Amino acid sequence: MKIVSAEEIRAIDRATSERFGVPSLTLMENAGAAVADYVLSHYGSVGRTAVFCGKGNNGGDGFVAARRLHEKAKKVDVILLADPKDLRGDAAVMFGKLPVSAIAVHSSDELKSDRVRAALEGELYVDAILGTGFKPPVSGLYANAIATINASRVPVIAVDIPSGADADAIGPQKGTTARADAVVTFTAPQPAHLFSPLTAGPTVLAQIGSPREAISSAMQLNVITASDLADLIGPRAEDSNKGNYGHVLVVGGSLGKAGAAAMAGMAVLRAGGGLSTVATAKSALGAIASFHPELMTEPLLETDAGTISRSADGRIRDLAKGKDVIAIGPGISRDSQTVELVRALVTSLQSPIVVDADGLNAFEGLAAELNGKDRMLVITPHPGEMARLAGCSVADVQKDRLGTARHFAREHNLTIVLKGYRTLVVQPDGEVWVNTTGNPGMATGGTGDVLTGIVAGMMAQHRKDAFRAVLAAVHLHGLAGDVMKAIVGEHSMVATDLLQGLPVAYRVMRQAAHDKLVRW
């Protein structure tokens, strides 16, 4: 799903009406109805709701929501932060359809009136003051109304975006912004919906009538959604066999770090890969083989330190023949011999490759050797590994995650999965997909190794659609973490929990693919 700018969403609305014949009043009606439906489904027991409305189209959405709630026998107070005579266009039309008398507030002093005070006793607030077309800062009456909302403990549902927010912001908001317990937005998200901390609760996106053809953007930004990947996670053919779903070779592990390679290998299978072979240093093989009976293992020549030897190159190349994907790096170590081996393999093997962990660290100071031209090369760095590859600090990476990942992907003709809050998946041409699943409980050792296995396993299953397979893998990985958060919590989560959460994550993703609303 495309992420669009505030200017682009206005153009989409215009095109929907002018090119595709959908009246703007219909769009507003559908938007307000989506807000009312969310309130009814999530706050159905609320007896009284206060709807704060500005004089623009965001306020018009609020008028529709108020009418729809009233039609469901809900007590609704509409607080209009303007003179009704100042309303124009669709907002004025929807105001005229209100079944209740609005409380018109013309000044900040009137926010203290008895009628407003009574309305503020409501159990739920709907914030329809300012929408995505607003550019900060907010001042005057609107700022004071936002302060009133923020001073209360009443749950708040934001219409389109919390009032006062800059929809195009990538990062924290500046100035006065209304708090929100949930956001209901429409058609396509703007950058702030993904990159700004607008709410601690859910953001829900509803389609209100704009056809897919009307939604265009020059931002090269997208959000990963289950519906866009439904064909990759659907039921399998009745006559399936393991050969249909690929064979992954994981090259990794060393003495004391066998678990990383074992988790990656098992994640291949949990993601649906047909076969998974882990090639590892001889002294680590026993630990990996005992991790799960389904894993196949191959011993490799090793160094005195128990890491994979440079002399294992030939054997690894033999093992790579006939494999659909090769994953290199989990637990492989930074031994000098092993580092030399990693660089030789990654730079010359033509199979689809996923590189992670110390597989990436092998290219510190030598990133020019990393190039995915004419092949599928996926790297999955965390910010520290990204900084080492890019020759900058972690702070520099975090300050401009989008820019850093885009520049590196373009320069090296490869796919980057830059891990972290809002993991980014970047194509060689700089097109970016943002992942919304996952949680802080996944900030624990080994979750990246599990991701490597899931990515490789999904690519092996969908060899003709490898990039979309990476998107599905990243989404499923975070979703498995969300599933397990509900069971073990954030503090107690460990990497192997994700292997247990993957089956449920698949089921949740399949269900989400058919939902009318997109949620994150």
MARKOL-45383 format. One line per field, with one value per residue (C-alpha): x, y, z; residue number from 1. Coordinates in Angstrom, 2 decimals, padded with zeros to 5 digits, always signed. Each point is the difference from the previous one (the first is absolute). Layout:
// residues N
c1 <- X  ...
c2 <- Y  ...
c3 <- Z  ...
seq <- NUM  ...
This chain:
// residues 520
c1 <- +000.00  +001.39  +000.92  -000.88  +000.66  -002.66  +000.02  -000.34  -002.99  -001.80  +000.78  -001.31  -003.27  -000.35  +000.77  -002.50  -002.75  +001.09  +001.37  -001.89  -003.32  -000.18  -001.62  +002.06  -003.04  +000.09  +003.64  -000.84  -003.02  +002.09  +002.78  -002.35  -001.73  +003.35  +000.66  -003.44  +000.42  +003.32  -001.56  -002.93  +002.20  +002.65  -001.88  -003.51  -000.76  +000.77  -003.10  +001.02  +002.48  +001.33  +001.01  +002.37  -000.32  +001.98  -001.46  +001.72  -000.54  +001.35  -002.85  -002.35  +001.14  -000.75  -003.53  -000.68  +001.42  -002.19  -003.12  +000.78  +000.52  -003.25  -001.80  +001.23  -001.65  +003.24  +000.07  +002.19  +001.17  +001.52  +002.42  +000.52  +003.09  -001.32  -003.06  -002.34  -000.09  +003.70  -000.58  +000.42  -000.48  -000.50  +000.54  -002.92  -002.20  +000.78  -000.50  -003.47  -000.80  +000.88  -002.90  +001.27  +000.65  +003.73  +001.74  +001.64  +003.18  +001.38  +002.76  +002.20  -002.07  -003.07  +001.76  -000.78  -003.75  -002.49  -001.09  +003.57  +000.77  -003.01  +001.11  +003.47  -001.56  -000.28  +001.72  +001.63  +001.37  +000.21  +002.65  -001.14  +001.60  +002.87  +000.89  +002.95  -000.14  +001.04  +003.55  +001.17  +000.13  -003.51  -001.07  -002.92  -003.31  +001.09  +003.12  -002.06  -002.51  +002.87  +001.34  -003.44  +000.00  +003.54  -000.81  -002.75  +000.23  -002.78  +000.91  +000.47  -000.61  +001.77  -001.66  +002.65  +002.85  +000.29  -000.71  +003.08  +002.19  +002.00  -001.06  +003.29  +002.25  +002.50  +000.85  -001.39  -002.60  +000.79  -002.37  -003.49  -001.56  -003.10  +000.52  -001.77  -000.86  -000.74  +000.14  -002.47  +001.40  -001.06  +001.07  +003.80  +002.29  +002.23  +003.58  -000.96  -002.38  +003.03  +002.95  -001.43  -001.16  -003.57  -001.65  +000.85  -003.06  -000.99  -000.13  -002.80  -000.25  -003.33  -000.64  -002.69  -000.44  +003.24  +000.87  +003.50  +000.70  -000.45  +002.62  +003.38  +003.11  +003.50  +001.34  +001.14  -001.44  -002.36  -001.34  -000.01  -003.55  -001.36  -002.40  +002.86  +001.65  -003.03  +001.00  +003.30  -001.59  -003.07  -000.81  +002.37  -000.81  -001.35  +002.75  +002.87  +003.33  +003.01  +001.80  -002.60  +001.01  +003.72  +003.22  +002.00  +003.66  +000.92  +003.74  +000.78  +000.61  +003.24  +001.14  -002.15  -002.31  -001.72  -003.43  -000.10  +000.40  -002.39  -002.72  +000.47  -000.22  -003.15  -001.57  +000.35  -002.26  -002.44  -000.40  -000.98  +003.25  +000.11  +003.53  +002.61  +003.67  +002.41  +003.67  +002.12  +003.35  +000.51  +000.12  -003.36  -001.81  -001.16  -001.75  -001.76  -001.02  -001.60  -001.97  -002.74  -000.11  -001.37  +003.27  +002.61  +003.63  +003.35  +003.37  +002.60  +003.73  +000.68  +002.65  +001.71  -002.60  -002.89  -001.15  -000.50  +003.37  +000.94  +000.76  -003.74  -000.60  -000.10  -002.32  -002.41  -000.11  -000.81  -002.79  -001.35  -000.66  -003.70  -000.95  -002.61  +001.27  +003.17  -000.01  +003.41  +000.94  -001.93  +002.57  +002.81  +002.46  +002.55  +003.04  +002.37  -000.13  -003.77  -000.33  +002.11  -002.21  -003.22  +001.20  +001.07  -003.39  -002.22  +001.84  +000.05  -003.00  -002.81  -002.79  -002.46  +001.80  -001.08  +002.84  -000.32  +001.95  +003.73  -000.54  -000.55  +002.76  +002.42  -000.48  +000.82  +002.22  -000.46  -003.64  +000.93  +000.31  -003.70  -001.95  -003.20  +000.06  -001.68  -000.92  -002.19  +002.16  -001.78  +001.73  -001.73  +002.02  -000.94  +001.03  +003.46  +000.75  -001.42  +002.31  +003.04  -000.90  -000.78  +003.05  -001.96  -001.28  -003.09  -001.38  +000.41  -001.92  -002.82  -000.21  -000.75  -000.93  -001.82  +002.81  +002.75  -001.74  -001.06  +003.48  +001.66  -002.57  +000.37  +003.79  +000.38  -002.92  -001.44  -003.00  +000.34  -002.07  +000.96  -001.23  -001.41  -003.18  -001.82  +002.35  +000.70  +000.24  +001.74  +000.31  +003.09  -001.89  -000.69  -003.67  -000.76  -002.51  -000.67  -000.90  -002.46  +000.13  +002.31  +000.59  +002.80  -000.09  +001.84  +003.05  +001.76  +002.82  -000.87  -003.10  +002.08  +001.16  -003.64  -000.74  +002.83  -001.52  -003.51  +001.24  +001.95  -002.91  -002.51  +002.35  +000.49  -003.76  -000.57  +003.04  -001.71  -001.26  +002.97  -000.34  -003.63  +001.05  +002.42  -002.86  -002.18  +002.87  +000.63  -003.71  -000.39  +003.09  -001.40  -003.45  +001.45  +001.50  -003.38  -001.65  +002.54  -000.17  -003.62  +001.15  +003.33  +000.17  +002.77  +002.49  +000.05  +000.06  +002.91  +000.84  -001.25  -003.41  -000.35  +000.29  -003.01  -001.89  +000.44  -002.89  -002.41  +001.56  -000.82  -003.62  -000.29  +001.53  -002.39  -002.95  +001.34  +000.36  -003.78  -000.88  -001.59  +002.21  +003.79  +001.36  +003.36
c2 <- +000.00  +003.37  +002.66  +003.43  +003.59  +002.39  +001.76  -003.31  -001.13  +003.22  -000.70  -003.55  +001.31  +002.41  -002.69  -002.33  +002.53  +001.55  -003.04  -002.86  +001.67  -000.63  +003.07  +001.66  -000.18  -003.79  -000.06  +002.09  -002.14  -003.17  +001.51  +001.04  -003.37  -001.76  +002.07  -000.76  -003.71  -000.03  +001.70  -002.42  -003.09  +001.06  +002.33  -001.38  +000.32  +003.73  +001.95  +003.51  +001.24  +003.51  +000.72  +002.97  +001.45  +002.60  +001.96  -001.97  -003.41  -001.75  +001.61  -001.19  -003.58  +000.63  +001.21  -003.24  -002.11  +001.85  -000.52  -003.68  -000.52  +001.84  -002.31  -002.90  +001.55  +001.37  +003.27  +002.41  +003.56  +001.91  +002.77  +002.22  +002.17  +002.62  +002.00  -002.16  +002.84  -000.62  -003.55  -000.58  -002.72  -003.61  +000.82  +002.46  -002.62  -002.60  +002.53  +000.61  -003.70  -000.10  -001.35  +001.77  +003.64  +000.72  +002.05  +002.83  +001.23  +003.30  +000.69  -001.72  +001.48  -001.79  -003.34  +000.60  +000.46  -002.19  -001.75  -000.88  -001.12  -002.30  -001.43  -000.63  -002.40  -002.47  -003.40  +000.32  +002.85  +000.05  +002.40  +001.44  +003.43  -000.06  -002.55  -000.96  +003.24  +002.08  +001.31  +000.82  +001.89  +000.08  +003.05  +001.84  -001.76  -003.26  -000.14  +000.56  -002.65  -002.45  +000.94  -000.75  -003.43  -000.74  +001.01  -002.58  -003.73  -000.81  -002.32  +001.87  -001.23  +002.15  +000.49  -000.40  +001.28  +001.53  +003.70  +002.18  -002.74  +000.44  -002.87  +000.13  -000.26  -002.84  +000.02  +001.61  +002.73  +003.57  +002.37  -000.63  -003.30  -001.70  -003.31  -003.02  -003.48  -001.04  +001.55  -000.71  +001.13  -000.46  -001.11  -000.02  +000.82  +003.05  -000.17  +001.10  -002.95  -002.30  +002.02  +002.30  -001.16  +001.21  -002.55  -002.82  -001.78  -001.26  +001.86  -001.24  +000.79  -000.17  +000.13  +002.60  -000.15  +000.92  -002.65  -001.46  +001.77  +003.38  -000.67  +001.10  +001.34  +001.14  -000.77  -003.59  -000.94  -002.86  -001.76  -003.81  -001.32  -003.53  +000.57  +000.86  -003.35  -002.27  -002.18  -000.90  -001.33  -001.81  -003.72  -002.38  -002.24  -003.40  -001.82  +001.88  -001.54  +001.38  +000.66  +002.61  +002.18  +000.26  -001.04  +002.55  -000.33  +001.88  +000.61  +001.06  -000.97  -000.41  -001.29  +001.83  +001.49  -003.10  +001.21  +002.82  -002.33  -002.53  +002.62  +001.26  -003.53  -000.78  +003.31  -001.08  -002.96  +001.89  +002.55  -002.83  -000.88  -003.60  -000.88  +001.68  -000.95  +001.69  -000.19  +000.83  -000.41  -003.62  +000.76  +001.82  -002.70  -002.06  +002.93  +000.94  -003.56  -000.41  +003.25  -001.54  -003.39  +001.57  +001.87  -001.54  +000.83  -000.08  +000.21  +002.42  +000.34  +002.33  +002.27  -000.56  +002.38  -002.22  +002.23  -000.92  -000.19  +001.73  -003.51  -000.85  +002.12  -002.88  -002.11  +002.88  +000.61  -003.67  +000.20  +003.18  -001.81  -000.69  +002.18  +002.68  +002.54  +000.32  +001.80  +001.03  +001.50  -001.15  -000.86  -000.20  +002.14  +002.66  -002.28  +001.24  -003.25  -000.12  +003.63  -000.71  -002.99  +002.01  +002.70  -002.59  -001.74  +003.07  +001.70  -003.00  -002.28  +000.69  -001.61  +002.25  +000.92  +001.39  +001.48  +000.89  +000.52  -000.72  -000.75  +003.76  +000.94  -001.80  +002.94  +002.75  +002.43  -002.07  +000.73  +000.69  -003.78  -000.44  +000.12  -001.69  +000.80  -002.75  -002.06  +000.16  +001.16  +000.82  +001.45  +000.30  +002.42  +001.47  +003.68  -000.93  -002.25  +002.60  +002.62  -002.22  -000.63  +003.65  +001.31  +002.23  -000.02  -001.75  +003.45  +001.01  -003.08  +000.57  +003.68  -000.87  -003.66  +000.54  +001.94  -002.32  -003.17  +001.47  +001.27  -003.31  -002.10  +002.09  +000.15  -003.76  -001.34  -002.03  -000.37  +001.31  -000.99  +002.70  -001.37  +002.06  +001.88  +000.16  -002.40  +001.21  -002.25  +001.82  -001.06  +000.74  +002.88  +001.65  -000.99  -000.50  -002.14  +000.70  -002.83  +000.68  -003.30  -000.77  +001.36  +000.83  -003.55  -001.05  +002.01  -003.14  -002.14  -002.39  +001.64  +001.18  -003.58  -001.09  +002.78  -001.19  -003.47  +001.27  +002.20  -002.87  -002.40  +002.32  +000.72  -003.72  -000.53  +002.92  -000.02  +001.94  +002.67  +000.32  +003.65  -000.33  -003.13  +002.19  +002.39  -002.86  -001.38  +003.31  +000.44  -003.56  +000.33  +003.06  -001.55  -003.09  +002.36  +001.66  -003.40  -000.98  +003.35  -000.82  -003.30  +000.66  +003.80  +002.26  -000.53  -003.80  -000.51  -001.96  -000.68  -003.58  +001.26  +001.41  -003.51  -000.95  +003.12  -000.42  -002.46  +002.38  +002.95  -001.68  -000.44  +003.60  +001.32  -002.04  +001.40  +003.56  -000.38  -000.20  +002.77  +003.15  +002.11  +000.12  +000.27  +000.71
c3 <- +000.00  -001.03  +002.55  -001.37  +000.97  +001.28  -003.36  -001.83  +002.10  -000.95  -003.65  +000.43  +001.43  -002.92  -002.56  +001.64  -000.57  -003.29  -001.84  +001.59  +000.74  +003.74  +001.61  +002.73  +002.26  -000.37  +001.08  +003.07  +000.83  -000.22  +002.10  +002.78  -000.16  +000.46  +003.12  +001.42  -000.76  +001.84  +003.02  +000.04  -000.31  +002.54  +002.34  -000.33  +003.70  +000.10  +000.88  -001.05  -002.60  -000.62  -003.60  -000.41  -003.51  -001.89  -002.90  -002.79  -001.54  +003.09  +001.90  -002.75  +000.65  +003.67  -000.79  -001.90  +002.84  +002.50  -002.14  -000.46  +003.73  +000.75  -002.44  +002.13  +003.06  +001.41  +001.94  -001.97  +000.64  -002.91  +000.97  -003.07  +000.33  -002.40  -000.91  -002.10  -002.55  -000.70  -001.20  -003.73  -002.57  +001.07  +003.67  -000.11  -001.67  +002.65  +002.78  -001.36  +000.39  +003.70  +002.06  +003.13  +000.78  -000.11  +002.68  -001.93  +001.69  -001.32  +002.52  +002.53  +002.82  -001.33  +000.53  +003.65  -000.53  +001.81  -003.22  -000.90  +003.54  -000.12  -003.36  +001.40  +002.48  -002.88  +000.19  -003.44  -002.10  -003.79  -001.29  -003.36  +000.33  -002.49  -002.67  -002.16  -001.99  +003.01  +000.37  +003.55  +002.20  +001.39  +001.97  +001.52  +000.58  -001.61  +002.19  +003.12  -001.04  -000.51  +003.45  +001.44  -001.64  +001.20  +003.57  +000.28  +000.61  -002.44  -002.91  -003.29  -003.54  -002.60  -003.38  -002.73  +002.21  +003.49  -000.27  -000.26  -001.48  -003.19  -002.28  -001.93  +003.05  +000.18  +003.68  +003.16  -000.33  +000.95  +001.76  +001.34  -001.05  +001.33  +001.76  -001.46  +001.19  -003.58  -003.46  -002.79  -003.34  -003.60  -003.49  +000.48  +002.92  +000.17  +001.33  +003.52  +000.33  -000.20  +001.26  +002.70  +003.44  -000.57  +002.29  +002.37  -001.32  -003.43  -003.27  -002.25  -003.70  -001.81  -003.73  -000.68  -003.77  -001.76  -002.61  +000.01  -003.30  +001.68  +002.68  -001.30  +001.69  -000.85  +003.47  -000.71  +003.39  +000.81  +003.06  +000.10  +000.34  +000.22  -002.89  -002.37  +000.77  +000.31  -002.94  +001.70  +003.19  -001.33  +000.09  -001.76  -002.94  +000.95  -001.93  +001.69  +000.92  +001.84  -003.23  -000.88  +002.92  -000.43  +001.68  +002.00  +000.95  +003.18  +000.36  +003.55  +003.56  +001.93  +003.36  +002.57  -002.66  -001.33  +001.08  -002.54  -002.97  +001.52  +000.45  -003.55  -001.35  +001.94  -000.98  -003.63  +000.74  +002.22  -002.80  -002.33  -001.74  -001.22  +001.14  +002.17  +000.20  +002.42  -000.96  +003.03  +001.70  +001.00  +003.74  -000.16  -001.95  +002.97  +001.64  -003.23  -000.87  +003.44  -000.29  -002.16  -001.70  -003.19  -000.65  -002.28  +000.75  -001.76  +001.82  -001.34  +000.54  +002.89  +001.47  +003.34  +001.47  -001.12  -002.86  -003.65  -001.77  -003.24  -001.23  +000.13  -003.11  -002.45  +002.14  +000.46  -003.75  -000.54  +002.57  -001.62  -003.26  -000.35  +002.97  -000.62  +002.54  +002.05  +003.37  +001.29  +003.34  +003.08  +002.68  -002.54  +002.05  -000.98  -000.09  -002.71  -001.97  +000.19  -001.04  -003.10  -000.81  +000.37  -002.37  -002.58  +000.12  +000.01  -002.83  -002.33  +000.59  -002.47  +001.99  +001.88  +003.23  +003.37  +002.07  +003.68  +003.21  -000.25  -003.66  -000.34  +002.40  -002.33  -002.39  +002.50  -001.88  -003.17  -000.81  -003.63  -000.41  +000.81  -003.25  -001.04  -003.70  -002.06  +003.07  +003.13  +002.90  +003.26  +003.04  +003.38  +002.17  +003.34  +000.40  +001.32  -002.96  -002.38  +001.51  -000.47  -003.64  -000.74  +001.85  +002.35  +003.59  +001.31  +000.84  -003.64  -001.13  +002.46  -000.89  -003.63  -000.29  -003.28  -001.63  +001.20  -001.15  -003.33  -000.83  +000.86  -001.88  -003.15  +000.19  +000.49  -002.08  +002.85  +002.27  +003.55  +003.00  +002.51  +003.31  +002.85  +000.81  -003.34  -001.76  -003.54  -003.05  -002.84  -003.63  -002.12  -001.66  +003.36  +000.29  +003.71  +001.86  +003.69  +002.38  +002.81  +001.90  +002.93  +003.48  +002.50  +001.41  -003.15  +001.07  +001.18  -001.35  -002.80  -001.47  -002.94  -000.65  -000.06  -002.49  -002.24  -000.08  -000.68  -002.84  -001.57  +000.49  -001.62  -002.92  -000.54  -000.21  -002.36  -002.23  -002.79  +002.39  +002.33  +000.98  +001.04  +001.89  +001.99  +000.80  +001.21  +002.10  +001.75  +000.71  +001.32  +002.19  +001.76  +000.20  +001.69  +002.57  +000.52  +000.45  +002.63  +001.77  +000.84  +001.52  +001.72  +000.08  -001.22  +002.81  -000.12  -003.76  -001.49  -003.63  -000.08  +001.08  -003.52  -001.43  +002.12  -001.04  -003.75  -000.56  +001.69  -001.84  -003.29  +001.08  +001.21  -003.22  -002.14  +001.94  -000.26  -003.76  -000.27  +002.47  -001.36  +002.24  +000.13  +003.55  +001.58
seq <- 1  2  3  4  5  6  7  8  9  10  11  12  13  14  15  16  17  18  19  20  21  22  23  24  25  26  27  28  29  30  31  32  33  34  35  36  37  38  39  40  41  42  43  44  45  46  47  48  49  50  51  52  53  54  55  56  57  58  59  60  61  62  63  64  65  66  67  68  69  70  71  72  73  74  75  76  77  78  79  80  81  82  83  84  85  86  87  88  89  90  91  92  93  94  95  96  97  98  99  100  101  102  103  104  105  106  107  108  109  110  111  112  113  114  115  116  117  118  119  120  121  122  123  124  125  126  127  128  129  130  131  132  133  134  135  136  137  138  139  140  141  142  143  144  145  146  147  148  149  150  151  152  153  154  155  156  157  158  159  160  161  162  163  164  165  166  167  168  169  170  171  172  173  174  175  176  177  178  179  180  181  182  183  184  185  186  187  188  189  190  191  192  193  194  195  196  197  198  199  200  201  202  203  204  205  206  207  208  209  210  211  212  213  214  215  216  217  218  219  220  221  222  223  224  225  226  227  228  229  230  231  232  233  234  235  236  237  238  239  240  241  242  243  244  245  246  247  248  249  250  251  252  253  254  255  256  257  258  259  260  261  262  263  264  265  266  267  268  269  270  271  272  273  274  275  276  277  278  279  280  281  282  283  284  285  286  287  288  289  290  291  292  293  294  295  296  297  298  299  300  301  302  303  304  305  306  307  308  309  310  311  312  313  314  315  316  317  318  319  320  321  322  323  324  325  326  327  328  329  330  331  332  333  334  335  336  337  338  339  340  341  342  343  344  345  346  347  348  349  350  351  352  353  354  355  356  357  358  359  360  361  362  363  364  365  366  367  368  369  370  371  372  373  374  375  376  377  378  379  380  381  382  383  384  385  386  387  388  389  390  391  392  393  394  395  396  397  398  399  400  401  402  403  404  405  406  407  408  409  410  411  412  413  414  415  416  417  418  419  420  421  422  423  424  425  426  427  428  429  430  431  432  433  434  435  436  437  438  439  440  441  442  443  444  445  446  447  448  449  450  451  452  453  454  455  456  457  458  459  460  461  462  463  464  465  466  467  468  469  470  471  472  473  474  475  476  477  478  479  480  481  482  483  484  485  486  487  488  489  490  491  492  493  494  495  496  497  498  499  500  501  502  503  504  505  506  507  508  509  510  511  512  513  514  515  516  517  518  519  520
